[in-house]
Amino acid sequence: MKIAMTGSSGLVGSALMPLLATSGHDIVRLQRPGGWDPEQGSVNLSTLSGVDALIHLAGESIAAGRWTAARKQRILDSRVKATRFISETISQLNPTPQVLVSASAIGYYGDRGSDVLSEDSPPGKGFLADVCRQWEAATESATRKGIRVVHLRIGIVLSPKGGALAKMLLPFKMGLGGRIGSGKQFWSWISLDDLCAAIVHCIQATGLHGPVNVVSPAPVTNAEFTKALGRALGRPTMFPIPAFAAQAVFGEMADPLLLASARVEPAKLTSSRFVFRHRELGSTLKSLLG
């Protein structure tokens, strides 16, 4: 297949590229400058000629700094405007791609306590939930055109190369790790390898469309995550971070990123017979951290 991709230089994209290439796919990287510019509404259409699938992963990082009003607007625009632009562009191609696989996040569900959340669960409240709702709605033009659209509602991605786990390693290695807030909030996670495999699966499984929860079948509480990471590193986890301290350090983003609870199940992946390589957190962390 000829597969176009945005966000190919990010954590997920850089791991997905070699997986697709070794499977024999022809990869087209949509990069700036020259390939596409959603802010200016321009794209090199010749690069999309004959594309069978498009994987859209690009977007402003949500955890790279405190959420000022301007930064929140950039987070929203980088997802909604860019996704709408991609969707409208591929809808005008002849022929159109067979499938658009577009990133989203489990932030869609907001803070839901211990409720078990499937793809049919309603959206939650708050900034991230609203961003995810608009993000997914931005593919409407592709759906109307008959393109199969998959929204990847991605959980906490585990990799020592980047993301949440990489940021946690230093304090935990120093013996300064601990639960955050009450520790009772559920963290739904996915290994980077399983995330990449799930994206390939979503391209190939023609029955999958709409939201797809990309998380392990075994979500854990923050307290359980803390203990598992401490065991994997052979370090104590005796320094809890109170909720107010997290909020003081990280500002508004502490609540949806660290303190919110989302107990998400991968119902569609499971029913479509996707095979998880990493199902249990403890063994996953030991494997990732050597």
Buried (B, 14 or more C-beta within 10 A) or exposed (E): BBBBBBBBEBBBBBBBBEBBEEEEBEBBBBBEEEBBBBEEEBBEEEBBEEBBBBBBBBBBEBEEEEBEEEBBEEBBBBBBBBBBBBBBBBBEBEEBBBBBBBBBBBBBBBBBEEEEBEBEBEBBEBBBBBBBBBBBEBBBBBBEBEBBBBBBBBBBBBBBEBBBBEEBBEBBBEBBBBBBBBBEBBBBBBBBBBBBBBBBBBBEBEEBBBBBBBBBBBBBBBBBBBBBBBEBBEBEBEBBBEBEEBBEEBEBBBBBBBBBBBBBBBBBBEEBEBEBEBEBBBEBBBBBBE
